[in-house]
Amino acid sequence: MKTLAEFTKTTLIGGVLVILPIYIAVLLLAKTIKGMLALLAPVTAQVPAGLQFRQIIAIVLLIAVCFVVGLVVRTGPGLRAKNAFERVVLEKLPGYTFLRGLAKRLTGRGDEHTLQPALVAFDDALVPALIVEELENGSYTILVPSAPTPMAGNIYIVSRERVHPVDMPFAKAIGVFSKWGTGAGEFLRAMPAPTPAPMPASTADAGR
């Protein structure tokens, strides 16, 4: 009976740990879309149609607004205004800089050294991580994302020799974290092979 109860408990907890992050992600996405649609409600209210059609119109308008804003920031004055707004307002919001870098990497527009996947040596373990930045003394600030939500995690400052950048797509690295470490072998396969130490001159001469 105790074994059955323990099995039921662990199975239930395992299911919750899978479903809960998905539910939270869907909930946040739905709330974001709902908030954006509310901003466009005064415009869509002028459309003499049903609620569902108005929502479609709102989504189309939202896409159009995003496109127009994208065009504006491609101009010199628009880009300067965007950079000033980010510097004065957005960069003071917790997590904005990280989310901006994450979005750029996922869309292939970010610097390849921003949030670069890496393996970090902790004692006898290699831990998959993301390089946040290189410090003036040569050390690295790294983020070890949580699973299955790579948007959160722990920050460490570690010495350069413990950090091994890996050559793998950023989206694939994020997928490893979001799938509870499944596919982590990709990190090992992308890790550069260690450079063999040069042979001492006396040893090299003895082999001739």
Secondary structure, 3 states (H helix, E strand, C coil): CHHHHHHHHHHHHHHHHHHHHHHHHHHHHHHHHHHHHHHCHHHHCCCCCCHHHHHHHHHHHHHHHHHHHHHHCCCHHHHHHHHHHHHHCHHHCCCHHHHHHHHHHHCCCCCCCCCEEEEEEECCEEEEEEEEEECCCCCEEEEEECCCCCCCEEEEEECHHHEEECCCCHHHHHHHHHCCCCCCHHHHHHCCCCCCCCCCHHHHHHCC
